[in-house]
Structure formats: structure tokens, C-alpha cells
Amino acid sequence: MTNPNLTTGSVWRLRLHHGDQEIARLAVTGADMPWMHAEVETLPGFEEFRPLFSEQEQAVDEEDWERAEDCYTNIRSALTLTFPDGGPVAEFMLHIHDDGTAGWRWHDEPFDAVNP
């Protein structure tokens, strides 16, 4: 049986932790497990986070893993990712690129619970 969350065209949503405002929609274009890939539709509220995603991308390109981890922590402390059915994703690592695409990996349980 195919997982509907992984289906091309399914839409994952990025929301603020507080107030539940949706700031981006991620329309799945493919998967290269464990990574998902999508086109990003930005919504009001996203622009506040664009510099953080750009900094994260630059840190990864420069292999500055400490700075990339700091960006990841800031993203996770402010934003929630939801499955297409609206349920919250327990843990995710999301990269939104300047070209309007995204890549992310996710897990049903917090990473700390997976790797104690």
C-alpha cells in the first residue's frame, strides 16, 4: 500500500508553533528516502524565516555543521511541519532553498526518542 504522505502532489504544511499560522505549503515532487522533495508555495509570514533557511543552506554548503545545527534548532523551535492529513510531524529536518524547492526528512517520533 502506498503511503499517501509520500505521493507526488501531496501537500505538507509549515506552520508557526504559536497561533498555528500556515506560512508555506510543500507540494511533494518526489522522494529519495529518507529525503522528501517539494516545490514551495510561500504564504504571509514566511519572509521572516527566509534568512534563516538561507543561512542554513550556506552553512551546509560551507560544511559549518555547528552553524547549520544552530539554524536547525531555531527552525524547530519556531515552526511545525504537518502531514497532508493535518497531523503534526514529530521530528523533521527541513531545508528550503532559494530556488523555491525544499528537501526534508522526518520521523514519527522525536529524534531523541529514536536515538537515546
Salt bridges, closest charged atoms under 4 A:
ASP20 OD1 - ARG15 NE 3.82
GLU22 OE2 - ARG13 NE 3.39
GLU22 OE2 - ARG25 NE 2.61
GLU41 OE2 - ARG25 NH1 3.50
GLU47 OE2 - ARG50 NH2 2.73
GLU57 OE2 - HIS97 ND1 2.98
GLU62 OE1 - ARG67 NH2 3.24
ASP64 OD2 - ARG67 NE 3.87
GLU91 OE2 - ARG76 NE 3.22
